[in-house]
Amino acid sequence: MSLPACPKCNSEYVYQDQEMLICPECGYEWNPSEVVEDEDVLVVKDVNGNRLEEGDKITLAMDRKVKGSSQVLKVGTKAVIKRIVDGDHELQCKVDGAGDMMLKGSVVKKA
């Protein structure tokens, strides 16, 4: 029986302990039957805890003043996520009536 290499350090000395696989070199443990999410992928959640992805349609969950402008984006304003980036404002969106801007996941909800 051949076991897969460790996903963390690529060690071939993996052993099985019940359902779990264990790497003796780095100490990483995982269940091979579970879907493994890549930890390098940035996960952003909305105000309700739903995971947001590129291309999702969102709405604003609270009023937001646009920085450097007198414009206010009202609750329910629709937008589409173009890109998710690492940083304080992690969602690059196309907002209806306002154009491209960066938003936080904590101020939007999935439509």
C-alpha positions as CSV (number, residue, x, y, z in Angstrom):
1,M,0.0,0.0,0.0
2,S,1.4,3.3,-1.0
3,L,0.6,6.5,1.0
4,P,0.8,10.0,-0.5
5,A,3.6,12.3,0.4
6,C,3.1,14.9,3.1
7,P,1.4,18.0,1.6
8,K,3.5,20.4,3.8
9,C,7.1,19.1,3.4
10,N,6.7,16.4,0.7
11,S,8.2,13.8,3.0
12,E,7.7,10.2,1.8
13,Y,7.9,8.8,5.3
14,V,4.2,9.2,6.0
15,Y,2.4,6.6,8.3
16,Q,-1.2,6.0,9.0
17,D,-2.9,6.1,12.4
18,Q,-6.5,5.1,12.1
19,E,-8.1,7.5,9.6
20,M,-5.3,10.1,9.9
21,L,-2.0,10.3,8.0
22,I,0.9,11.6,10.0
23,C,4.3,13.0,8.8
24,P,7.1,12.2,11.3
25,E,9.4,14.9,9.9
26,C,7.2,18.0,10.2
27,G,4.4,16.6,12.5
28,Y,1.6,17.5,10.1
29,E,-1.6,15.4,10.4
30,W,-4.4,15.2,7.9
31,N,-7.3,13.0,6.9
32,P,-6.9,12.0,3.2
33,S,-10.7,11.5,2.8
34,E,-11.4,15.2,3.6
35,V,-11.3,17.8,0.9
36,V,-8.1,19.8,1.5
37,E,-8.4,23.5,1.0
38,D,-5.2,25.3,0.0
39,E,-4.1,27.4,3.0
40,D,-2.4,29.9,0.7
41,V,-5.8,30.9,-0.7
42,L,-7.3,34.0,0.8
43,V,-10.7,33.4,2.4
44,V,-13.0,36.4,2.8
45,K,-16.4,36.2,4.5
46,D,-19.3,38.6,4.4
47,V,-21.3,39.9,7.4
48,N,-23.3,36.7,7.6
49,G,-20.3,34.4,7.4
50,N,-20.7,33.3,3.8
51,R,-17.5,32.7,1.9
52,L,-17.0,35.3,-0.9
53,E,-15.4,34.5,-4.3
54,E,-14.5,36.3,-7.4
55,G,-17.5,37.0,-9.6
56,D,-20.0,36.9,-6.7
57,K,-22.8,39.5,-6.7
58,I,-22.9,41.4,-3.4
59,T,-24.9,44.2,-1.7
60,L,-23.8,46.7,0.9
61,A,-25.0,45.8,4.4
62,M,-24.6,49.3,5.7
63,D,-24.2,52.9,4.5
64,R,-20.6,53.8,3.5
65,K,-19.1,57.2,2.8
66,V,-16.8,57.2,-0.2
67,K,-13.4,58.5,0.9
68,G,-12.4,61.7,-0.8
69,S,-15.9,62.4,-2.0
70,S,-19.3,63.6,-0.7
71,Q,-20.9,60.5,-2.2
72,V,-22.6,58.0,0.1
73,L,-23.3,54.4,-0.9
74,K,-26.6,53.3,0.6
75,V,-27.6,49.9,2.1
76,G,-28.5,47.6,-0.7
77,T,-26.2,49.1,-3.4
78,K,-25.3,46.2,-5.7
79,A,-21.7,45.3,-6.7
80,V,-19.8,42.5,-8.4
81,I,-16.5,41.2,-7.0
82,K,-13.7,41.5,-9.6
83,R,-10.8,40.4,-7.5
84,I,-9.9,39.4,-3.9
85,V,-6.6,40.7,-2.6
86,D,-4.7,40.7,0.7
87,G,-5.0,43.8,2.7
88,D,-7.3,45.9,4.8
89,H,-9.9,46.3,2.0
90,E,-9.8,42.9,0.4
91,L,-12.6,43.1,-2.2
92,Q,-12.0,44.9,-5.5
93,C,-15.5,45.5,-6.8
94,K,-17.5,47.2,-9.6
95,V,-20.2,49.1,-7.7
96,D,-23.3,50.2,-9.5
97,G,-23.4,54.0,-9.9
98,A,-19.9,54.5,-8.3
99,G,-17.4,52.5,-10.5
100,D,-14.5,50.4,-9.2
101,M,-13.6,50.5,-5.6
102,M,-12.2,48.5,-2.7
103,L,-14.5,47.2,0.0
104,K,-14.2,45.2,3.2
105,G,-15.9,41.9,3.5
106,S,-17.4,43.0,6.8
107,V,-19.6,45.6,5.1
108,V,-21.1,43.5,2.4
109,K,-23.4,40.5,2.1
110,K,-23.8,37.9,-0.7
111,A,-26.8,38.6,-2.9
